[in-house]
Amino acid sequence: MSHSRDGEGSKKQTALRLVFLAYLVFLCYIMFFAEMLGRTETDRQYSYNLEPFREISRFLRYRERLGMRAVLWNLGGNVLCFMPFGFLLPCIRKNMGRWYLSVLFSFYLSLMIETTQLILKVGSFDVDDLLLNTLGGLLGFLCYRVWQKAGERNKKE
């Protein structure tokens, strides 16, 4: 029994949507429920940072005292957590194939997460996290473009 190209394409789209859904579930877990990040402590005060680059510069300035692991976890983790979003979004929605849409939707998702963390007191609202998450979405989109161009080159060969 042979499969048509349309059947393969719809299976691929379904698989990509499932991967995207699994990613969103994982992201929600990390952002709201991860004990190792202190997300289950709900007796905290409201915490927020509205000054751009304040926490980024604090992590970089005190990197020796905090340890490189904490610095990389905070700064790099925020970027890495949103790279799959920037990569997968244009994979599952062809009309999202523009870089600024990935940036915009990464910002929106990050804003929703940061606001929810503030309201639920399971983290802090941090404008630097918005910047780093949005950067991650952009870098994910750039990885998507590289992957897309490599696929186009392979088809020509």
C-alpha positions as MATLAB code, in Angstrom:
seq = 'MSHSRDGEGSKKQTALRLVFLAYLVFLCYIMFFAEMLGRTETDRQYSYNLEPFREISRFLRYRERLGMRAVLWNLGGNVLCFMPFGFLLPCIRKNMGRWYLSVLFSFYLSLMIETTQLILKVGSFDVDDLLLNTLGGLLGFLCYRVWQKAGERNKKE';
ca = [
       0.000    0.000    0.000;
       1.567    3.291   -1.046;
       1.028    6.599    0.674;
       0.328    9.755   -1.256;
       2.434   12.838   -0.715;
      -0.582   14.581    0.803;
      -0.935   11.780    3.348;
       2.726   12.084    4.278;
       2.391   15.852    4.543;
      -0.628   15.673    6.839;
       1.099   13.056    9.019;
       4.131   15.319    9.241;
       1.909   18.292   10.185;
       0.128   16.204   12.825;
       3.469   15.083   14.260;
       4.749   18.679   14.315;
       1.583   19.853   16.064;
       1.981   17.124   18.675;
       5.609   18.111   19.227;
       4.516   21.765   19.560;
       1.813   20.795   22.067;
       4.299   18.693   24.064;
       6.706   21.652   24.057;
       3.981   23.998   25.380;
       3.089   21.516   28.149;
       6.781   21.242   29.092;
       7.136   25.047   29.027;
       4.106   25.418   31.329;
       5.599   22.863   33.698;
       8.945   24.692   33.815;
       7.343   28.119   34.215;
       4.670   27.237   36.789;
       5.286   23.893   38.499;
       9.033   23.067   38.549;
      10.035   22.567   42.194;
      13.724   22.975   41.368;
      12.951   26.546   40.284;
      10.903   27.243   43.415;
       7.646   27.411   41.465;
       5.630   25.558   44.099;
       6.266   28.156   46.830;
       3.079   30.232   46.914;
       3.600   32.167   50.142;
       5.860   34.679   48.400;
       5.387   38.392   47.987;
       4.697   39.866   44.585;
       7.996   40.351   42.810;
       8.727   42.259   39.637;
      11.428   44.043   37.680;
      10.387   46.711   35.186;
      13.869   48.107   34.502;
      15.328   46.678   31.261;
      18.705   44.925   31.631;
      18.725   45.266   35.442;
      18.697   41.531   36.187;
      20.829   40.668   33.156;
      23.547   43.081   34.272;
      23.227   41.903   37.902;
      23.784   38.285   36.842;
      26.771   39.274   34.720;
      28.260   41.596   37.366;
      27.989   38.995   40.160;
      28.714   35.939   38.032;
      31.654   34.864   40.224;
      29.604   35.081   43.415;
      26.511   33.468   41.875;
      28.438   30.888   39.876;
      28.456   30.398   36.131;
      25.840   27.668   36.420;
      23.301   30.114   37.892;
      24.178   32.762   35.304;
      23.896   30.366   32.368;
      20.745   28.794   33.791;
      19.029   32.169   34.146;
      20.203   33.974   31.031;
      20.740   31.039   28.688;
      17.763   29.123   30.027;
      15.367   31.942   29.178;
      16.726   32.081   25.641;
      16.797   28.298   25.143;
      13.273   27.796   26.511;
      11.821   29.927   23.721;
      13.943   28.722   20.802;
      11.625   25.763   20.120;
       8.675   28.178   19.984;
      10.375   30.313   17.313;
      11.351   27.183   15.385;
       8.098   25.226   15.606;
       5.623   28.069   15.065;
       6.440   28.547   11.359;
       6.634   24.755   10.963;
       3.027   24.279   12.012;
       1.632   27.522   10.573;
       3.000   28.421    7.163;
       1.574   31.943    7.451;
       3.967   32.490   10.406;
       7.031   32.320    8.165;
       8.113   35.909    8.826;
      10.694   36.678   11.511;
       8.725   39.535   13.054;
       5.712   37.269   13.640;
       7.858   34.814   15.595;
       9.268   37.728   17.585;
       5.805   39.167   18.225;
       4.238   35.861   19.266;
       7.276   34.967   21.404;
       6.851   38.302   23.160;
       3.099   37.718   23.643;
       3.608   34.217   25.051;
       6.353   35.462   27.351;
       4.191   38.364   28.509;
       1.348   35.953   29.316;
       3.720   33.687   31.264;
       5.372   36.528   33.187;
       2.013   38.069   34.081;
       0.629   34.706   35.211;
       3.751   34.069   37.313;
       3.245   37.426   39.013;
      -0.453   36.852   39.682;
       0.062   33.298   40.966;
       3.266   34.252   42.854;
       5.179   31.349   41.271;
       7.960   33.513   39.947;
       8.475   37.151   39.271;
       7.483   39.446   36.460;
      10.808   40.384   34.897;
      11.137   42.581   31.823;
      14.559   41.011   31.247;
      12.884   37.607   30.917;
      10.618   39.147   28.273;
      13.704   40.334   26.374;
      15.568   37.017   26.710;
      12.515   34.902   25.820;
      11.805   37.069   22.779;
      15.449   36.748   21.728;
      15.060   32.974   22.065;
      12.020   33.070   19.781;
      14.011   35.035   17.202;
      16.974   32.637   17.393;
      14.590   29.702   17.031;
      13.127   31.305   13.921;
      16.635   31.818   12.502;
      17.327   28.101   13.111;
      14.082   27.339   11.268;
      15.269   29.433    8.305;
      18.638   27.640    8.204;
      16.839   24.272    8.386;
      14.418   25.371    5.646;
      17.236   26.540    3.336;
      19.150   23.288    3.896;
      16.007   21.352    2.932;
      15.621   23.415   -0.240;
      19.264   22.716   -1.183;
      18.774   18.991   -0.595;
      15.725   18.961   -2.891;
      17.743   20.574   -5.697;
      20.488   17.958   -5.470;
];
